[in-house]
Amino acid sequence: MQEGKGWNPYLAGGLSGIVSILSVWVTGHYLGASTTFVRASGMVEKIFAPEKLTQLEYFVRHAPKIDWQFMVVIGIMIGAFAAAVTSGSFRLQAVPDMWRERFGPSVAKRAAVAFVGGIIALFGVRLADGCPSGHGLSGALQLAVSGYIALIAFFVGGVIVARIIYGKGDEK
C-alpha cells in the first residue's frame, strides 16, 4: 500500500467477499447490519423507559441484545480504523475536505446534515427491511436478481446524490 493513499479497492473488495463467505460458513447468517442500530436504540430505551419497550411489537420480535450482527458492526468500526491507520490515511477531521470546499468549515452544519442524512437512511433501511449489505451484498452472494437490482440502485442513487451535493467535480 502506498503511504496515505488508502487500500487497493480490489484487495478491499476481495477481503469483503471472504468476510461474506465466512459469515455464512461460521454463523449460518448472511451479512447485514441495520437491525443492530435499531436494537442499539432499544438498549438505550431500555435504560430510560423499560416499560414502553415491552409494549413495542418490533422489540418483542427483535429483542435489544448484543448478538453476532452487533459484533459485525463493532468489527466494521475496528476494521475501518485499522485500515485507515495501516494505509497512512488516518487523521482526525471534523469536516471533510470536499464538504469544506463546497459548504464551508462549519462543524455544526456538517453534523446537522449528517444527522438528518442518517435519519433518512435508517428510515429507508427499515422501510426496505434491510440495509445495502443485506440486500445488495448478501443478495448478490446468493445470486438473487433483487440483490443485483439493489446494488445497481444503491450505486446510481449514490452517484446522483453525490452530483447534487458536490457538483460535477473538476469545475475549478
Secondary structure as UniProt FT lines:
FT   TURN            3..4
FT   HELIX           9..22
FT   HELIX           23..27
FT   HELIX           34..48
FT   HELIX           50..53
FT   TURN            54..55
FT   HELIX           57..61
FT   HELIX           68..87
FT   HELIX           97..103
FT   HELIX           107..127
FT   TURN            128..129
FT   HELIX           133..137
FT   HELIX           138..141
FT   TURN            142..143
FT   HELIX           145..166
//
